[in-house]
Amino acid sequence: MLTVLRHRTYRHLFAAQVLSLIGTGLTTVALGLLAYELAGADAGAVLGTALAIKMIAYVGVSQFAGVLTGFLPRRTLLVGLNLARAAFVLVLPFVTEIWQVYALVFAFQSMSALFTPTFQGTIPDILPDEREYTDALSLSRLAYDLESLFSPLLAALLLTVISFHWLFLGTVFGFLASAALVVSVALPVAKAAAGGRFVDKLTRGIRVYLATPRLRGLLALSFAASSGGSMVIVNTVVLVRADLGGTNDDVAFLFAAYGLGSMAVAIALSRLLDRVPTRTVMLTGASAMAGLLVAASLDLGWTSSLALWALLGAAASAIGTPGGLLLRRSSDADSRPAVFAAQFALSHACWLVTYPAAGWLGATIGLGPTFLVMAAAAATGVAAALSFWPANDPVEVEHVHQAFAHDAPHVHDDHHRHDHEGWEGPEPHCHPHRHQPIRHRHALVIDDHHATWPTGTAGG
């Protein structure tokens, strides 16, 4: 898995990602302490609102990432977003009102909503080999899990010698270092979608995503993952303190077990996918998630809960980590930034539903029944994925194009075989031309020549 780090460009980008994650983790800790300083006993409500603002920014702003990569070089965009995040964090220690916290959180998370899908959509373009890309996905998952474990520890160590306000400055340095690493490499340029209205460009990723059967399956599985993940994030504290009679240290142990389970699957993923189809791995993880949530509704002791949380982490990793492979297979270089942005928005829309559901149901009907409700939600996601994503899902699909005429920009390829009476200018060029009927087989993605998935074929 670590051999992919021999690739210089990816190595620098991975280091930039790690620094960015550490910066975000320190910001989360410092923000909680700032909320307590400003709001006292109401700090929980402030943080809950900040979390909702984060999700709204992720869902609403991320779609612009696919548009921006068509106008700005990826390196320029990623560096600019890191610098903007550093600037917003630098202002946080000086706020004096709650509404200022909310405004800065929205601004900061909006930059993250643009940075993350742009970054994720760049990796498959610099790692064309699927095995290397799978290793990169595993490393990315490990980075997220390790950050969730070690950022609070790092913050705790720093807080023994400095006030929490200085954590924000450490975060700024992290984002600046991340920006410097991105500057040090050359990144492929994403092409802008040819022509069309701004709204069409903005919604391109969503349209490609929802027209692709395997990606509709990915969305359903993302809902299953969020059903379990939201219970872990929202209700672990309640389970440990109220039901198990544990301490804050015990809460940390349960979260650590979840992270270790996730990391174990991430480490084994490359070899696992060499032997087992991606669809099988992801559906197994989602089915396990539903079953484990049922088990969590029982009156379990400490040891059983610890093991269960590790298995929940493993199931979440089995669902989420291979998702990038599906996005890569279902997009080309032109649409990839928009498709990754669509996944970022839609998956966080799932969390926007399950987060409040887990919290509200847990507070009103109790944890046991809530685990059963969320298990049913996860099972619904599995059933939907089975319906949307057929078992026979080849990358190359034989299909037929009917005759039609248009004047879209094009290059001469398998979809544009025609002669010119004169020179029409350098490719891609634009002129009225007619397509003859054609039947052929190739790696199929939704684009200008494949607006819908072929019916009566594998995968549709």
C-alpha positions in Angstrom: 0.0 0.0 0.0 2.8 2.4 0.8 4.5 1.9 -2.6 2.2 4.5 -4.1 4.1 7.1 -2.1 7.0 6.6 -4.5 5.0 8.8 -6.9 6.3 12.3 -6.1 3.2 14.2 -7.0 0.9 11.9 -5.0 3.4 11.9 -2.1 3.3 15.7 -1.9 -0.5 15.8 -2.2 -0.9 13.2 0.5 1.3 15.2 2.8 -0.8 18.3 2.0 -4.0 16.3 2.8 -2.6 15.2 6.2 -1.6 18.7 7.1 -5.0 20.0 6.1 -6.7 17.3 8.2 -4.6 18.1 11.2 -5.4 21.8 10.8 -9.1 21.0 10.6 -8.9 18.7 13.6 -7.2 21.4 15.7 -9.8 23.9 14.6 -12.6 21.6 15.7 -11.1 21.3 19.3 -10.4 25.1 19.5 -13.8 25.9 18.2 -15.4 23.9 21.0 -13.4 25.7 23.6 -14.2 29.1 22.0 -17.9 28.2 22.0 -17.7 27.5 25.7 -15.9 30.8 26.4 -18.6 32.7 24.5 -21.8 30.7 25.4 -21.0 28.8 28.6 -23.6 26.1 29.3 -25.1 26.8 25.9 -21.9 25.7 24.1 -23.5 22.4 23.0 -26.3 24.3 21.2 -23.6 26.5 19.5 -21.6 23.5 18.4 -24.7 21.7 17.1 -25.7 24.8 15.1 -22.1 25.0 13.7 -22.3 21.3 12.7 -25.5 22.0 10.9 -24.0 25.0 9.1 -21.0 22.8 8.1 -23.4 20.2 6.5 -25.4 22.9 4.7 -22.1 24.4 3.3 -21.0 21.0 2.2 -24.2 20.2 0.4 -24.8 23.6 -1.1 -21.4 24.9 -2.0 -19.5 21.8 -3.2 -21.2 21.7 -6.6 -19.3 24.9 -7.5 -16.1 22.9 -7.4 -16.8 21.2 -10.6 -17.4 24.6 -12.3 -14.4 26.3 -10.8 -11.9 23.6 -12.0 -13.0 24.4 -15.6 -11.9 28.1 -15.2 -9.0 27.9 -12.7 -5.9 25.5 -12.8 -6.4 22.9 -10.0 -3.1 23.9 -8.3 -4.2 27.5 -8.2 -7.6 26.6 -6.9 -6.3 24.3 -4.2 -3.6 26.7 -3.0 -6.1 29.6 -2.9 -8.6 27.6 -0.9 -6.0 26.6 1.6 -4.9 30.3 2.0 -8.5 31.3 2.4 -9.1 28.7 5.1 -6.0 29.9 6.9 -7.3 33.5 6.7 -10.7 32.6 8.2 -9.1 30.6 11.0 -6.8 33.4 11.8 -9.8 35.7 12.5 -11.6 33.2 14.9 -9.6 34.0 18.1 -10.8 37.6 17.8 -14.6 37.0 17.6 -16.8 38.3 20.4 -20.3 37.2 19.3 -21.9 33.9 18.5 -23.1 35.0 15.1 -19.6 35.8 14.1 -18.6 32.2 14.9 -21.4 31.0 12.7 -20.4 33.3 9.8 -16.8 32.2 10.0 -17.7 28.5 10.3 -19.8 28.8 7.1 -17.0 30.6 5.3 -14.4 28.1 6.4 -16.5 25.1 5.6 -17.5 26.5 2.2 -13.8 26.6 1.4 -13.5 23.0 2.6 -16.5 22.0 0.5 -14.6 23.3 -2.6 -11.2 21.9 -1.6 -12.1 18.3 -0.7 -13.9 17.2 -3.9 -11.3 19.1 -6.1 -8.5 17.3 -4.3 -10.3 13.9 -4.4 -11.0 14.3 -8.2 -7.4 15.1 -8.9 -5.9 11.9 -7.5 -7.3 9.5 -10.2 -5.9 11.7 -12.9 -2.3 11.5 -11.4 -2.7 7.8 -10.6 -4.1 6.1 -13.7 -3.3 2.6 -12.5 -6.3 1.2 -10.6 -4.2 -0.7 -8.1 -2.3 2.4 -7.2 -5.5 4.4 -6.9 -7.0 1.8 -4.6 -3.9 2.1 -2.4 -4.3 5.9 -2.4 -8.0 5.5 -1.3 -6.8 3.3 1.6 -4.2 5.8 2.6 -6.7 8.6 2.5 -9.1 6.6 4.7 -6.2 5.9 7.1 -5.4 9.6 7.2 -9.0 10.5 8.1 -9.1 7.8 10.9 -5.7 8.7 12.3 -6.6 12.4 12.4 -9.8 11.7 14.3 -7.7 9.7 16.9 -4.6 11.9 17.2 -5.8 15.5 16.6 -7.6 15.6 20.1 -4.4 14.1 21.7 -2.2 16.7 19.9 -4.6 19.4 21.0 -4.5 18.2 24.6 -0.7 18.2 24.7 -0.5 21.7 23.2 -3.1 23.0 25.7 -0.8 22.0 28.6 1.6 24.8 27.5 -0.5 27.3 25.5 -4.0 28.7 25.6 -6.6 27.4 23.2 -6.4 30.6 21.1 -2.9 29.6 20.0 -4.4 26.4 18.5 -5.9 28.5 15.8 -2.4 29.8 14.9 -1.1 26.2 14.7 -4.0 25.5 12.3 -3.0 28.5 10.1 0.6 27.1 9.8 -0.9 23.7 8.8 -2.9 25.2 6.0 0.1 27.3 4.8 2.3 24.2 4.8 -0.4 22.3 2.9 -0.5 25.1 0.3 3.3 25.1 -0.1 3.2 21.3 -0.8 0.5 21.8 -3.5 2.6 24.5 -5.1 5.6 22.2 -5.3 3.9 19.8 -7.9 2.4 20.1 -11.3 -1.3 19.0 -11.6 -3.3 18.0 -14.6 -5.6 20.7 -15.9 -9.3 19.9 -16.0 -11.1 21.1 -19.1 -14.2 23.3 -18.9 -17.4 21.9 -20.1 -18.0 23.1 -23.6 -20.7 25.7 -24.0 -24.0 25.5 -22.1 -25.6 27.6 -19.5 -24.0 28.2 -16.1 -26.8 26.1 -14.5 -26.1 23.2 -16.8 -22.4 23.3 -15.8 -23.3 23.6 -12.1 -25.6 20.6 -12.2 -23.5 18.5 -14.6 -22.1 16.3 -11.9 -25.5 15.6 -10.3 -26.9 14.7 -13.8 -24.0 12.3 -14.6 -24.2 10.8 -11.1 -27.9 10.1 -11.1 -27.9 8.7 -14.7 -25.3 6.1 -13.8 -26.7 2.9 -12.2 -23.6 2.1 -10.1 -23.5 5.6 -8.7 -27.2 5.5 -7.7 -26.2 2.4 -5.8 -23.3 4.3 -4.2 -25.7 7.0 -3.0 -27.9 4.3 -1.4 -24.9 2.8 0.3 -23.8 6.2 1.4 -27.2 6.5 3.2 -26.6 3.2 4.9 -23.2 4.3 6.0 -24.5 7.6 7.4 -27.3 5.7 9.3 -24.7 3.8 11.2 -22.1 6.6 11.4 -24.5 9.1 12.8 -25.4 6.8 15.6 -21.7 6.4 16.5 -20.9 10.1 16.3 -24.1 11.4 18.0 -24.9 8.8 20.6 -21.7 7.2 21.7 -21.4 9.7 24.6 -25.0 9.0 25.7 -24.5 5.2 25.5 -21.3 5.2 27.5 -22.3 7.8 30.2 -26.0 7.0 30.6 -26.4 3.3 29.7 -22.9 1.8 30.6 -22.1 4.2 33.4 -18.7 4.9 31.9 -16.4 7.9 31.9 -15.2 10.4 29.3 -12.1 8.1 28.9 -14.4 5.3 28.1 -16.0 7.4 25.4 -12.6 7.9 23.8 -12.0 4.2 23.9 -15.2 3.4 22.0 -14.3 6.0 19.4 -10.8 4.6 19.2 -12.3 1.1 18.6 -14.4 2.4 15.8 -11.4 4.1 14.2 -9.2 1.0 14.5 -11.9 -1.2 12.9 -12.0 1.3 10.0 -8.2 1.3 9.6 -8.0 -2.5 9.6 -10.3 -2.7 6.6 -8.5 0.2 4.8 -5.2 -1.6 5.2 -6.6 -4.9 3.8 -8.7 -3.3 1.0 -6.2 -3.5 -1.9 -5.7 -7.3 -1.5 -9.4 -7.8 -0.8 -10.5 -6.1 -4.0 -8.0 -8.2 -5.9 -10.2 -11.2 -5.0 -13.7 -9.9 -4.4 -15.7 -7.5 -6.6 -16.1 -4.0 -5.4 -19.9 -4.3 -5.4 -19.7 -7.4 -3.1 -17.4 -5.7 -0.6 -19.6 -2.6 -0.4 -22.9 -4.4 -0.1 -21.4 -6.8 2.5 -20.3 -3.8 4.5 -23.7 -2.1 4.3 -25.5 -5.3 5.2 -23.2 -5.8 8.2 -23.9 -2.2 9.2 -27.6 -2.9 9.4 -27.1 -6.1 11.4 -24.7 -4.5 13.8 -27.1 -1.7 14.5 -29.7 -4.3 15.4 -27.1 -5.9 17.8 -26.4 -2.4 19.3 -30.1 -2.2 20.3 -29.6 -5.0 22.8 -28.5 -4.5 26.4 -24.7 -5.1 25.8 -21.9 -4.8 28.3 -18.7 -2.9 27.9 -16.6 -5.6 26.2 -19.4 -6.4 23.7 -19.8 -2.7 22.9 -16.1 -2.2 22.3 -16.1 -5.1 19.8 -19.3 -3.9 18.2 -17.9 -0.4 17.7 -14.8 -1.9 16.0 -17.0 -3.9 13.7 -19.1 -0.8 12.9 -15.9 1.0 11.9 -14.9 -1.9 9.7 -18.3 -1.9 8.0 -18.2 1.9 7.4 -14.8 1.6 5.8 -15.9 -1.3 3.6 -18.7 0.9 2.3 -16.9 4.2 2.0 -13.3 3.5 1.0 -14.0 1.8 -2.4 -16.4 4.6 -3.4 -13.7 6.5 -5.3 -13.2 3.5 -7.6 -16.9 3.8 -8.7 -16.5 7.5 -9.3 -13.4 7.0 -11.3 -15.0 4.3 -13.5 -18.1 6.4 -14.0 -16.4 9.6 -15.2 -13.9 10.9 -17.8 -11.3 13.6 -17.4 -13.8 16.3 -18.3 -16.6 15.3 -15.9 -14.5 13.9 -13.0 -14.3 17.1 -10.9 -18.1 17.6 -11.2 -18.8 13.9 -10.4 -16.6 13.9 -7.3 -18.3 17.2 -6.2 -21.7 15.5 -6.7 -20.7 12.6 -4.5 -19.4 15.0 -1.8 -22.7 16.9 -1.9 -25.1 13.9 -2.0 -23.3 11.9 0.6 -23.3 14.8 3.0 -27.0 15.3 2.3 -27.4 11.8 3.7 -25.7 12.9 6.9 -27.8 16.0 7.0 -30.8 13.7 7.3 -29.3 11.0 9.7 -27.5 13.4 12.1 -30.6 15.1 13.4 -32.6 11.9 13.2 -30.1 10.0 15.4 -30.1 12.9 17.9 -33.8 13.6 18.1 -34.9 10.0 18.1 -32.3 9.0 20.7 -33.6 11.8 23.0 -37.3 11.0 22.5 -37.7 7.2 22.2 -34.4 6.0 23.7 -31.3 4.5 22.3 -32.5 0.9 21.8 -35.5 1.8 19.5 -33.3 4.4 17.8 -30.7 1.8 16.9 -33.5 -0.3 15.4 -34.9 2.6 13.3 -31.4 3.4 12.0 -30.9 -0.3 11.2 -34.0 -0.2 9.2 -32.7 2.9 7.4 -29.4 1.1 6.6 -31.3 -2.0 5.4 -33.4 0.3 3.1 -30.1 1.6 1.7 -28.9 -1.9 1.0 -32.2 -2.8 -0.8 -32.1 0.3 -2.9 -28.5 -0.4 -3.9 -29.4 -3.9 -4.9 -32.1 -2.4 -7.1 -30.0 0.4 -8.6 -26.7 -1.4 -9.1 -27.0 -4.6 -11.1 -24.6 -7.5 -10.3 -23.4 -7.7 -14.0 -21.8 -4.3 -14.2 -19.0 -4.3 -16.8 -16.9 -1.2 -17.5 -17.2 -1.7 -21.2 -20.8 -1.7 -22.5 -22.0 -2.5 -26.0 -24.6 0.0 -27.1 -26.2 1.6 -30.2 -26.2 5.3 -31.3 -29.1 6.4 -33.5 -28.5 8.9 -36.3 -28.7 12.5 -35.3 -27.2 15.9 -36.2 -25.8 18.7 -34.0 -23.1 21.3 -33.9 -21.3 20.6 -30.6 -17.6 21.2 -30.2 -15.8 17.9 -31.0 -12.6 16.1 -31.9 -12.4 13.3 -34.5 -12.8 10.1 -32.6 -15.1 7.0 -32.6 -18.1 9.2 -32.2 -17.1 11.7 -34.8 -16.1 10.0 -38.1 -16.9 12.5 -40.9 -15.1 14.3 -43.7 -14.8 18.1 -44.2 -15.2 20.0 -47.4 -12.6 22.5 -46.1 -10.6 23.1 -43.0 -12.8 23.7 -39.9 -10.0 24.9 -37.6 -8.0 23.1 -35.0 -9.7 20.4 -32.8 -11.8 20.6 -30.9 -13.8 22.6 -33.4 -17.5 23.3 -34.0 -19.6 23.0 -37.1 -22.9 21.3 -38.1 -22.3 17.6 -38.6 -24.4 14.4 -38.7 -23.8 11.2 -36.8 -24.5 7.9 -38.6 -26.0 5.0 -36.7 -23.3 3.0 -34.9 -23.1 0.0 -32.6 -19.9 -0.3 -30.6 -18.4 -1.3 -27.2 -16.2 0.9 -25.0 -15.8 2.1 -21.4 -19.1 3.9 -20.9 -19.7 7.1 -19.0 -22.5 9.6 -19.2 -21.4 12.5 -21.5 -22.7 14.5 -24.4 -22.9 11.4 -26.6 -24.4 9.1 -23.9 -27.0 11.2 -22.1 -28.7 8.1 -20.7 -27.5 4.7 -19.7 -28.3 2.1 -22.4 -31.3 0.0 -21.6 -31.3 -3.7 -22.1 -27.5 -3.9 -21.4 -25.5 -4.9 -18.4 -25.5 -2.1 -15.9 -28.8 -0.5 -17.1 
